[in-house]
Every structure is written in C-alpha cells, then in structure tokens.
Amino acid sequence: MTLKALFLNTRQRFISICQPLQTEDYSVQPEIFVSPPKWHLAHSTWFFEQFVLCEFKASYKCYDEDFAYLFNSYYNNAGTRVLRPNRGLMTRPTVDEVYKYRSYIDEHMLDFLSEDLTDEVKAVIHLGIQHEQQHQELFYYDIKYILGHQPTFPKLKNAIDLAEIDQPTKWIKIEEGLYDIGYEGDGFCYDNELGRHKAFLQDFEIADQLVTNEEYIGFINDGGYKNFNLWHAEGWDFIQKNDTNAPEYWHQVDGIWHQYTLSGFQKVNGKQPVSQLSFYEAYAFAEWKGMRLPTEFEWEVASKQFQYGQLWEWTNSAYLPYPNFAKAPGALGEYNGKFMINQMVLRGASVATVEAHSRPTYRNFFHPEMRWQFSGIRLVK
C-alpha cells in the first residue's frame, strides 16, 4: 500500500468507527483519563497540520490558529494547550466544525502526498498515521467508559468482542540463555523499541493463553480482593480507596456477575479472557495462583510460540529506555521518552488495535492503576 493510500485508509477508518455515535456522545469526559471522541478526531488531525503541513508545505494556510491551543495534547515544544481535565468542557468548536477541519487537512495532505517527498517528511507522515491508529484504539477505550458509566448501558453498533478460550492451558518452556531484544528491520517502529540489546533469561514456562473470567471469579470468590498478602502496598491502598472488588465494568446482580461490553450489559462469559484489569489486579491474581507475570523480555522471546492480540498483556517490567535510546529533537522527541517513569509495560495487542499495528517488540505502557484500557493476564511459572 502506498503512503497516500495508507493515509487515506487510516483517516477514513476513524470516520467509520465514529458513525454509530450520537452528537451528544462526542464531547463527554467523565474522567480525566478519558478524552472525548471529538477531541480525538481533532487532535489526530492537528498532528498532521502541526508537524507536516505547517512544517514542510510552504503554501499552507492554517485552518484556525486557536486549534493548536485546543487540540495539542502534551507537546510542550508546540506551545500552550487546554489542560487535559478540561477537554470535555469544550462545546465549541462543534462536531460539525471538527469534521470540516478533518476534511480541510485531508485535502491539503493528499495534495502534499502527490509531491516528491523526502525520507524525512515521509517518516513524519508515517508517525502521524501510526499516531492516529493509536487514537483509534483509545477511542474504543474512551467510548466504552463513556457509555459504560451511563444508567442504560448503551450498545455500540460496531462493537468488538473477545473470543472464547475453550482449550486447557498449555505451558511453553523457554530455556535459559542470552536473547536479542528490541526491533530490528526496515519497517516502522517507535523510538522506544530501538536500542536492540542482549538480555539474559533464566529458564521459565509461560502460559499459551490468557487467564479467563471463570478463573478470575475463582480469585474473587476466594477473597482475593480482601487478602492484603496478595497485593503490593500501593495496590492494596488503591483498591481500598476506590472500593474495588472486581474488574472494571463488572456488576453483581442477584448474586451473578454481569459486565458491560460494547455489545451491551450481559452475564460474564466465563470462557472469555478476563479484561479491564489494573497491573495491581494482574499481580495479585498471579500471587494467588502461586505464579507471576512475565517480564517484557520473557514475553517478547516467548511470543513466537503463542497467539496474542485479544488483550494487551501486563508484564512485570517498568517502562524504561533501552540501551542507547535517543529522543528525536523538538516536539516529536516528547512522544515516548518523557513518559519513562512510574509506568508498567504491556505487550501484544487488543481487539481494538488497528490491523498491522502490532509487533512482538511493541512496548505499550500505562500507570499501574489504569483499568480502562483493554488489558489481560498471561501467567509464568
């Protein structure tokens, strides 16, 4: 697929997955970590305007000078911005105006993509495409939170569901040794995957599949959320403070666990992988099982021998730079490097991940208390 076709396909996909929304859905922000759909649509558009058109297209005229302030996320080098907790306060620009903004940028980008572009420019456009694909996945996290905290639990027409696990777990043995870690090749990767290096691993066994809802209910029924011995101190404080006793979106009705999915409110399917867990919960479950979570290096080495992609999988690795990690100059250098503190790495992909947006070296990362992302558990013994 040409760069132009990839750009157009990505931009059209975002419009497509937003089609089931009502106008009122676009501007809601129930929590600080949730961004309104309208903001996602505009921010991913601003990225191309800010870092491609304004930077490299001499004849380009900015759509609206205020949009950089309204839709910048965290790029300090790109100027001031609306504070993240205030993204849901903006009823203006309207949804219609945001779609006009997207069309305006698309028109100029498609014209620009018809020119003879340098490798530097192509690299920035590739990054913009990958960035938008990330926000398309974040859209699913956010719209599920927006709809899943409403009294009637609305459905989404283009719902995505988890497949059942109907086979017993098998254990994959990985021998002790020195292994290569990190991205190698000519395709796209993020800077946090670079710095290919050696990692020594002790021998271990890793599950060929994720932990299921049925297994997790066993943890709940055995008092897993009441046994402080299973939890990090910080995790125990978190579940006490937030009165947490089950995964996100779970509700007990007449003694039976139900959960909100984008297909609606329904009984928990025991055969599906358990999802919407914090790192704290994943760790406590592993402790309860007498096992542990894999390190990101163990996961990467073993991933060739199991299928992944239903849920991002928590690892027991802090998000840190690889050897010789180097940030790009300017605002684009803020993309990953400045977040390498107080976060844990997740590996794999989820049912909301854009096709071909996953690879064994991909390093996702979130704070350990976050539960709104599509996350699950793979065990090691």
PEJO-V228447 format. One record per pair of residues at least 6 apart in sequence whose ideal C-beta (glycine too) atoms are under 7 Angstrom apart, sorted by sequence separation. I is the first residue (numbers start at 0). J is the second residue. D is the distance in whole Angstrom. If there is no record, write none. Layout:
# PEJO-V228447
((I & J & D) (I & J & D))
This chain:
# PEJO-V228447
((28 & 34 & 7) (53 & 59 & 6) (71 & 77 & 5) (146 & 152 & 7) (182 & 188 & 4) (223 & 229 & 6) (285 & 291 & 5) (326 & 332 & 4) (28 & 35 & 5) (52 & 59 & 4) (71 & 78 & 6) (146 & 153 & 5) (249 & 256 & 6) (250 & 257 & 5) (257 & 264 & 6) (258 & 265 & 7) (285 & 292 & 5) (365 & 372 & 6) (27 & 35 & 6) (53 & 61 & 7) (227 & 235 & 5) (257 & 265 & 6) (26 & 35 & 5) (71 & 80 & 4) (146 & 155 & 7) (249 & 258 & 5) (257 & 266 & 5) (258 & 267 & 5) (348 & 357 & 3) (25 & 35 & 6) (67 & 77 & 7) (182 & 192 & 4) (248 & 258 & 5) (257 & 267 & 6) (282 & 292 & 6) (326 & 336 & 4) (347 & 357 & 7) (25 & 36 & 5) (26 & 37 & 5) (67 & 78 & 6) (68 & 79 & 6) (181 & 192 & 6) (182 & 193 & 6) (248 & 259 & 4) (255 & 266 & 6) (256 & 267 & 4) (281 & 292 & 6) (24 & 36 & 6) (25 & 37 & 4) (68 & 80 & 6) (69 & 81 & 6) (181 & 193 & 6) (183 & 195 & 5) (68 & 81 & 6) (142 & 155 & 7) (181 & 194 & 6) (182 & 195 & 7) (48 & 62 & 7) (181 & 195 & 4) (224 & 238 & 6) (298 & 312 & 7) (180 & 195 & 7) (181 & 196 & 6) (346 & 361 & 7) (20 & 36 & 6) (179 & 195 & 6) (180 & 196 & 6) (298 & 314 & 5) (320 & 336 & 7) (49 & 67 & 6) (179 & 197 & 6) (180 & 198 & 5) (249 & 267 & 7) (344 & 362 & 5) (345 & 363 & 4) (17 & 36 & 6) (224 & 243 & 7) (295 & 314 & 4) (320 & 339 & 6) (344 & 363 & 7) (345 & 364 & 7) (69 & 89 & 7) (139 & 159 & 7) (177 & 197 & 5) (178 & 198 & 6) (224 & 244 & 5) (294 & 314 & 6) (318 & 338 & 7) (319 & 339 & 6) (344 & 364 & 5) (345 & 365 & 7) (45 & 66 & 6) (292 & 313 & 6) (293 & 314 & 6) (294 & 315 & 6) (295 & 316 & 4) (318 & 339 & 5) (343 & 364 & 7) (45 & 67 & 7) (177 & 199 & 5) (178 & 200 & 6) (292 & 314 & 6) (293 & 315 & 7) (294 & 316 & 5) (342 & 364 & 4) (343 & 365 & 7) (351 & 373 & 6) (17 & 40 & 7) (292 & 315 & 4) (342 & 365 & 6) (350 & 373 & 7) (176 & 200 & 6) (291 & 315 & 6) (318 & 342 & 4) (342 & 366 & 6) (343 & 367 & 5) (349 & 373 & 4) (41 & 66 & 7) (45 & 70 & 4) (175 & 200 & 7) (318 & 343 & 6) (341 & 366 & 6) (45 & 71 & 7) (175 & 201 & 5) (219 & 245 & 6) (317 & 343 & 6) (318 & 344 & 5) (338 & 364 & 7) (13 & 40 & 6) (173 & 200 & 7) (175 & 202 & 4) (246 & 273 & 6) (248 & 275 & 6) (316 & 343 & 7) (42 & 70 & 5) (49 & 77 & 6) (174 & 202 & 5) (246 & 274 & 7) (247 & 275 & 4) (316 & 344 & 5) (41 & 70 & 4) (173 & 202 & 6) (246 & 275 & 5) (314 & 343 & 7) (345 & 374 & 6) (13 & 43 & 7) (42 & 72 & 6) (173 & 203 & 6) (246 & 276 & 5) (313 & 343 & 6) (314 & 344 & 5) (314 & 345 & 7) (38 & 70 & 7) (172 & 204 & 5) (173 & 205 & 7) (281 & 313 & 4) (313 & 345 & 6) (314 & 346 & 6) (171 & 204 & 6) (312 & 345 & 6) (66 & 100 & 7) (170 & 204 & 4) (171 & 205 & 5) (246 & 280 & 7) (311 & 345 & 4) (312 & 346 & 5) (278 & 313 & 5) (312 & 347 & 5) (170 & 206 & 6) (171 & 207 & 6) (274 & 310 & 5) (311 & 347 & 6) (272 & 309 & 6) (311 & 348 & 7) (62 & 100 & 6) (168 & 206 & 5) (169 & 207 & 5) (272 & 310 & 6) (311 & 349 & 5) (168 & 207 & 6) (308 & 347 & 6) (310 & 349 & 5) (168 & 208 & 6) (216 & 256 & 6) (307 & 347 & 4) (308 & 348 & 4) (309 & 349 & 7) (62 & 103 & 5) (238 & 279 & 7) (307 & 348 & 7) (309 & 350 & 6) (62 & 104 & 7) (237 & 279 & 6) (164 & 208 & 5) (164 & 209 & 7) (234 & 279 & 3) (318 & 364 & 4) (164 & 211 & 5) (299 & 346 & 7) (38 & 86 & 5) (59 & 107 & 6) (231 & 279 & 6) (234 & 282 & 7) (298 & 346 & 5) (230 & 279 & 6) (234 & 283 & 6) (295 & 344 & 4) (308 & 357 & 6) (35 & 86 & 6) (56 & 107 & 7) (231 & 282 & 6) (295 & 346 & 6) (31 & 83 & 6) (34 & 86 & 6) (35 & 87 & 5) (311 & 363 & 5) (31 & 84 & 5) (216 & 269 & 7) (230 & 283 & 5) (229 & 283 & 4) (52 & 107 & 6) (56 & 111 & 5) (212 & 267 & 5) (41 & 97 & 5) (44 & 100 & 6) (48 & 104 & 5) (52 & 108 & 7) (212 & 268 & 6) (213 & 269 & 3) (37 & 94 & 6) (40 & 97 & 5) (44 & 101 & 5) (47 & 104 & 6) (51 & 108 & 7) (212 & 269 & 5) (213 & 270 & 7) (229 & 286 & 4) (302 & 359 & 5) (28 & 86 & 5) (129 & 187 & 6) (211 & 269 & 6) (215 & 273 & 4) (229 & 287 & 5) (28 & 87 & 2) (41 & 100 & 6) (52 & 111 & 7) (211 & 270 & 6) (212 & 271 & 6) (27 & 87 & 6) (37 & 97 & 5) (44 & 104 & 5) (211 & 271 & 7) (223 & 283 & 6) (299 & 359 & 5) (26 & 87 & 6) (40 & 101 & 6) (47 & 108 & 6) (211 & 272 & 6) (212 & 273 & 5) (223 & 284 & 7) (299 & 360 & 6) (311 & 372 & 6) (313 & 374 & 6) (125 & 187 & 5) (210 & 272 & 7) (211 & 273 & 6) (311 & 373 & 6) (26 & 89 & 7) (209 & 272 & 4) (210 & 273 & 5) (310 & 373 & 5) (311 & 374 & 5) (312 & 375 & 6) (313 & 376 & 6) (26 & 90 & 6) (223 & 287 & 5) (310 & 374 & 6) (55 & 120 & 5) (278 & 343 & 5) (310 & 375 & 3) (312 & 377 & 5) (218 & 284 & 5) (309 & 375 & 7) (295 & 362 & 7) (25 & 94 & 5) (215 & 284 & 7) (218 & 287 & 5) (22 & 94 & 6) (51 & 123 & 6) (50 & 123 & 6) (51 & 124 & 6) (210 & 284 & 7) (51 & 127 & 6) (50 & 127 & 7) (47 & 127 & 5) (46 & 127 & 5) (297 & 379 & 7) (46 & 130 & 6) (293 & 377 & 6) (293 & 379 & 5) (43 & 130 & 7) (292 & 379 & 7) (43 & 131 & 4) (205 & 293 & 6) (279 & 367 & 6) (290 & 378 & 5) (291 & 379 & 5) (278 & 367 & 4) (279 & 368 & 7) (290 & 379 & 6) (277 & 367 & 6) (288 & 378 & 6) (290 & 380 & 5) (43 & 134 & 5) (277 & 368 & 5) (42 & 134 & 7) (205 & 297 & 7) (277 & 369 & 6) (284 & 376 & 6) (277 & 370 & 5) (285 & 378 & 6) (203 & 297 & 6) (276 & 370 & 6) (10 & 105 & 6) (39 & 134 & 5) (275 & 370 & 5) (281 & 376 & 5) (200 & 296 & 6) (205 & 301 & 5) (275 & 371 & 7) (200 & 297 & 6) (39 & 137 & 6) (198 & 296 & 4) (207 & 305 & 5) (276 & 374 & 6) (39 & 138 & 5) (274 & 373 & 6) (275 & 374 & 7) (276 & 375 & 7) (160 & 260 & 7) (200 & 300 & 6) (209 & 309 & 6) (274 & 374 & 7) (276 & 376 & 7) (147 & 248 & 5) (209 & 310 & 6) (274 & 375 & 5) (6 & 108 & 6) (7 & 109 & 7) (36 & 138 & 6) (158 & 260 & 7) (159 & 261 & 6) (160 & 262 & 6) (273 & 375 & 6) (34 & 137 & 7) (158 & 261 & 4) (272 & 375 & 5) (273 & 376 & 7) (158 & 262 & 4) (36 & 141 & 7) (163 & 268 & 7) (165 & 270 & 6) (3 & 109 & 7) (6 & 112 & 6) (36 & 142 & 6) (155 & 261 & 4) (164 & 270 & 6) (34 & 141 & 6) (152 & 259 & 5) (154 & 261 & 7) (163 & 270 & 4) (33 & 141 & 5) (154 & 262 & 6) (163 & 271 & 6) (164 & 272 & 6) (3 & 112 & 4) (154 & 263 & 5) (2 & 112 & 6) (161 & 271 & 5) (33 & 144 & 5) (152 & 263 & 6) (161 & 272 & 6) (33 & 145 & 7) (147 & 259 & 4) (152 & 264 & 4) (161 & 274 & 7) (30 & 144 & 7) (29 & 144 & 6) (29 & 145 & 6) (180 & 296 & 5) (6 & 124 & 7) (13 & 131 & 7) (27 & 145 & 5) (143 & 261 & 6) (2 & 121 & 6) (9 & 128 & 5) (16 & 135 & 6) (29 & 148 & 6) (180 & 299 & 6) (24 & 145 & 7) (2 & 124 & 6) (6 & 128 & 6) (9 & 131 & 5) (13 & 135 & 5) (16 & 138 & 7) (178 & 300 & 5) (5 & 128 & 6) (9 & 132 & 6) (12 & 135 & 6) (247 & 370 & 4) (173 & 297 & 7) (247 & 371 & 6) (196 & 321 & 6) (196 & 322 & 5) (173 & 300 & 6) (194 & 321 & 3) (173 & 301 & 5) (193 & 321 & 7) (194 & 322 & 5) (194 & 323 & 5) (171 & 301 & 6) (194 & 324 & 5) (193 & 324 & 7) (237 & 368 & 5) (171 & 304 & 5) (171 & 305 & 6) (19 & 155 & 5) (190 & 326 & 7) (19 & 156 & 4) (190 & 327 & 7) (19 & 157 & 6) (181 & 321 & 6) (16 & 157 & 6) (191 & 335 & 4) (190 & 335 & 6) (189 & 335 & 6) (162 & 309 & 6) (161 & 309 & 6) (210 & 375 & 7) (209 & 375 & 5) (210 & 376 & 4) (209 & 376 & 6) (192 & 360 & 5) (209 & 377 & 6) (210 & 378 & 7) (192 & 361 & 7) (192 & 362 & 6) (191 & 362 & 5) (206 & 377 & 5) (188 & 360 & 7) (205 & 377 & 7) (206 & 378 & 5) (205 & 379 & 5) (204 & 379 & 7) (203 & 379 & 5) (204 & 380 & 5) (182 & 360 & 4) (181 & 360 & 6) (161 & 350 & 6) (159 & 350 & 5) (159 & 351 & 6) (126 & 331 & 7) (170 & 380 & 7) (139 & 351 & 4) (136 & 349 & 7) (136 & 351 & 5) (136 & 352 & 5) (136 & 353 & 7) (135 & 353 & 6) (132 & 353 & 4) (132 & 356 & 5) (129 & 356 & 7) (144 & 371 & 5) (140 & 371 & 5) (140 & 372 & 5) (140 & 373 & 7) (76 & 329 & 5) (77 & 330 & 5) (76 & 330 & 4) (74 & 330 & 4) (76 & 333 & 7) (75 & 333 & 7) (74 & 333 & 5) (73 & 333 & 7) (50 & 331 & 7) (32 & 369 & 7) (32 & 371 & 7))
